[in-house]
Amino acid sequence: MESFRVLVVDDELDFLETLVKRLRRRKVDASGVSSGVEALQLLEQEHFDVVILDIRMPGFDGIETLREMKRKRPLMEVILLTGHASVESGMQGMQLGAFDYVMKPAEFDEILDKVRQAFDRKTLHEAKLKEKNMI
């Protein structure tokens, strides 16, 4: 499989650290930050293919962060996490350009599968744009 970069954004530090470690064990180049502001700052300096983004965070929440991410990096795919059984906010996120959403607590294999699907979609979109000489 082609290598790709994943950014995990979650204010629950135990969850964040565990998910990043598990992704790395599966040979995924993963990084993690604990807020939307940190994520947006990191995106100014580094490239990521897929973001796993918690919806419910203090301050700059996941929906606000998603809007800004998609404005700055429209081809980057975002998977939303919600631990509050909020299908509505997951659907709102998809209307704003998120790839999909996952309910917490999610099985790791489900998250990993969504990450791979998101990366495949990003790769396909980039290939189509290159064909049309748009990127």
LUMDRENSE-385351 format. One record per residue (C-alpha): x, y, z; residue in one letter. Coordinates in pm, 1 decimal. Example, Ala and Ser with C-alpha at 12.3 -4.5 7.8 and 13.67 -1.06 7.14 Angstrom:
LUMDRENSE-385351
+----------+----------+----------+---------+
:        x :        y :        z : residuo :
+----------+----------+----------+---------+
:   1230.0 :   -450.0 :    780.0 :       A :
:   1367.0 :   -106.0 :    714.0 :       S :
+----------+----------+----------+---------+
***
This chain:
LUMDRENSE-385351
+----------+----------+----------+---------+
:        x :        y :        z : residuo :
+----------+----------+----------+---------+
:      0.0 :      0.0 :      0.0 :       M :
:    112.4 :    352.2 :    -76.4 :       E :
:    219.7 :    543.4 :    232.4 :       S :
:      8.4 :    832.5 :    350.2 :       F :
:     -6.3 :   1080.4 :    637.5 :       R :
:   -282.7 :   1098.8 :    894.6 :       V :
:   -350.2 :   1371.1 :   1150.4 :       L :
:   -559.9 :   1281.8 :   1456.3 :       V :
:   -729.0 :   1573.5 :   1635.1 :       V :
:   -894.4 :   1494.5 :   1968.5 :       D :
:   -900.6 :   1665.8 :   2307.8 :       D :
:   -918.4 :   1329.7 :   2491.2 :       E :
:   -544.4 :   1275.5 :   2529.0 :       L :
:   -558.9 :    903.7 :   2615.0 :       D :
:   -769.1 :    833.4 :   2307.3 :       F :
:   -546.7 :   1054.9 :   2091.6 :       L :
:   -222.4 :    887.1 :   2201.3 :       E :
:   -365.8 :    536.7 :   2171.2 :       T :
:   -503.7 :    594.0 :   1821.7 :       L :
:   -177.7 :    748.8 :   1696.3 :       V :
:     24.6 :    457.2 :   1839.5 :       K :
:   -207.2 :    197.9 :   1685.8 :       R :
:   -192.3 :    367.1 :   1345.5 :       L :
:    187.8 :    376.7 :   1361.5 :       R :
:    196.1 :      5.3 :   1446.5 :       R :
:      7.4 :    -48.8 :   1120.7 :       R :
:    280.1 :    148.2 :    938.6 :       K :
:     65.6 :    461.1 :    896.7 :       V :
:    254.3 :    790.2 :    931.2 :       D :
:     33.7 :    940.9 :   1203.7 :       A :
:     58.8 :   1255.8 :   1415.3 :       S :
:   -174.9 :   1392.1 :   1676.8 :       G :
:   -280.6 :   1724.9 :   1827.7 :       V :
:   -537.8 :   1804.9 :   2094.0 :       S :
:   -723.9 :   2103.0 :   1944.9 :       S :
:   -859.5 :   2246.7 :   1624.1 :       G :
:   -633.3 :   2550.1 :   1654.5 :       V :
:   -323.8 :   2327.0 :   1683.7 :       E :
:   -441.2 :   2124.5 :   1383.5 :       A :
:   -482.7 :   2433.3 :   1166.6 :       L :
:   -140.9 :   2563.4 :   1270.9 :       Q :
:     18.8 :   2228.0 :   1185.0 :       L :
:   -152.9 :   2226.2 :    844.7 :       L :
:     27.5 :   2550.7 :    765.1 :       E :
:    359.5 :   2365.4 :    799.6 :       Q :
:    288.7 :   2003.9 :    704.1 :       E :
:     92.0 :   1799.6 :    453.5 :       H :
:   -161.5 :   1535.0 :    557.5 :       F :
:   -376.9 :   1313.6 :    338.4 :       D :
:   -645.2 :   1224.9 :    593.3 :       V :
:   -757.2 :   1386.3 :    919.9 :       V :
:   -946.6 :   1207.6 :   1196.3 :       I :
:  -1126.0 :   1493.7 :   1371.2 :       L :
:  -1329.6 :   1491.0 :   1691.0 :       D :
:  -1646.8 :   1698.8 :   1657.1 :       I :
:  -1683.5 :   1790.3 :   2024.4 :       R :
:  -1386.5 :   1989.0 :   2147.5 :       M :
:  -1370.9 :   2298.5 :   2366.4 :       P :
:  -1305.4 :   2627.5 :   2190.5 :       G :
:  -1271.4 :   2576.8 :   1815.9 :       F :
:  -1494.3 :   2269.8 :   1767.1 :       D :
:  -1470.5 :   2004.7 :   1498.5 :       G :
:  -1725.2 :   2161.8 :   1264.9 :       I :
:  -1545.3 :   2498.9 :   1269.8 :       E :
:  -1212.3 :   2321.0 :   1224.7 :       T :
:  -1350.8 :   2117.0 :    933.7 :       L :
:  -1473.2 :   2432.4 :    756.1 :       R :
:  -1130.0 :   2591.4 :    780.9 :       E :
:   -946.9 :   2270.5 :    681.2 :       M :
:  -1157.7 :   2224.5 :    369.3 :       K :
:  -1105.4 :   2590.1 :    277.2 :       R :
:   -727.7 :   2554.0 :    305.9 :       K :
:   -690.4 :   2196.1 :    176.5 :       R :
:   -998.3 :   2097.3 :    -23.9 :       P :
:   -857.1 :   1761.7 :   -136.4 :       L :
:   -759.4 :   1648.5 :    212.9 :       M :
:  -1014.3 :   1399.5 :    343.3 :       E :
:  -1161.4 :   1434.5 :    692.5 :       V :
:  -1325.4 :   1164.2 :    903.0 :       I :
:  -1529.5 :   1298.8 :   1192.9 :       L :
:  -1550.2 :   1133.6 :   1534.0 :       L :
:  -1836.7 :   1191.7 :   1769.6 :       T :
:  -1878.0 :   1045.0 :   2113.3 :       G :
:  -2210.9 :   1204.1 :   2183.6 :       H :
:  -2435.1 :    994.7 :   1959.3 :       A :
:  -2479.1 :   1303.3 :   1744.4 :       S :
:  -2565.4 :   1172.6 :   1401.7 :       V :
:  -2690.1 :   1521.4 :   1318.9 :       E :
:  -2348.2 :   1683.5 :   1361.7 :       S :
:  -2189.1 :   1399.9 :   1164.0 :       G :
:  -2430.6 :   1462.1 :    879.4 :       M :
:  -2366.7 :   1837.6 :    901.3 :       Q :
:  -1995.6 :   1765.0 :    871.5 :       G :
:  -2050.9 :   1554.8 :    561.4 :       M :
:  -2246.5 :   1841.8 :    403.8 :       Q :
:  -1938.9 :   2057.4 :    469.1 :       L :
:  -1711.8 :   1812.5 :    289.5 :       G :
:  -1617.6 :   1546.2 :    544.7 :       A :
:  -1556.4 :   1201.0 :    397.3 :       F :
:  -1752.2 :   1018.3 :    669.0 :       D :
:  -1812.0 :   1005.0 :   1041.5 :       Y :
:  -1761.4 :    737.4 :   1307.0 :       V :
:  -1935.1 :    707.0 :   1642.9 :       M :
:  -1713.9 :    675.6 :   1951.4 :       K :
:  -1624.9 :    434.2 :   2086.6 :       P :
:  -1530.3 :    299.2 :   1746.2 :       A :
:  -1348.7 :    -20.7 :   1668.2 :       E :
:   -993.2 :     49.1 :   1555.1 :       F :
:  -1034.7 :   -164.5 :   1243.1 :       D :
:  -1340.3 :     41.8 :   1143.4 :       E :
:  -1139.5 :    364.0 :   1177.6 :       I :
:   -845.7 :    216.9 :    985.0 :       L :
:  -1077.8 :     97.7 :    707.7 :       D :
:  -1234.5 :    445.5 :    677.7 :       K :
:   -887.5 :    604.1 :    669.0 :       V :
:   -784.6 :    376.8 :    380.8 :       R :
:  -1108.8 :    450.8 :    192.6 :       Q :
:  -1059.7 :    824.1 :    245.1 :       A :
:   -702.0 :    806.2 :    117.9 :       F :
:   -816.8 :    610.8 :   -188.2 :       D :
:  -1078.6 :    877.5 :   -263.5 :       R :
:   -822.7 :   1156.8 :   -223.8 :       K :
:   -582.8 :    976.0 :   -458.6 :       T :
:   -859.2 :    929.2 :   -716.0 :       L :
:   -958.9 :   1297.3 :   -702.3 :       H :
:   -597.6 :   1407.3 :   -741.7 :       E :
:   -549.3 :   1175.0 :  -1039.8 :       A :
:   -859.5 :   1315.7 :  -1211.6 :       K :
:   -741.1 :   1673.1 :  -1155.5 :       L :
:   -393.3 :   1589.6 :  -1289.9 :       K :
:   -552.8 :   1439.4 :  -1599.3 :       E :
:   -729.1 :   1769.4 :  -1657.5 :       K :
:   -408.8 :   1962.8 :  -1576.7 :       N :
:   -581.1 :   2133.6 :  -1283.4 :       M :
:   -313.0 :   2056.1 :  -1024.3 :       I :
+----------+----------+----------+---------+
***
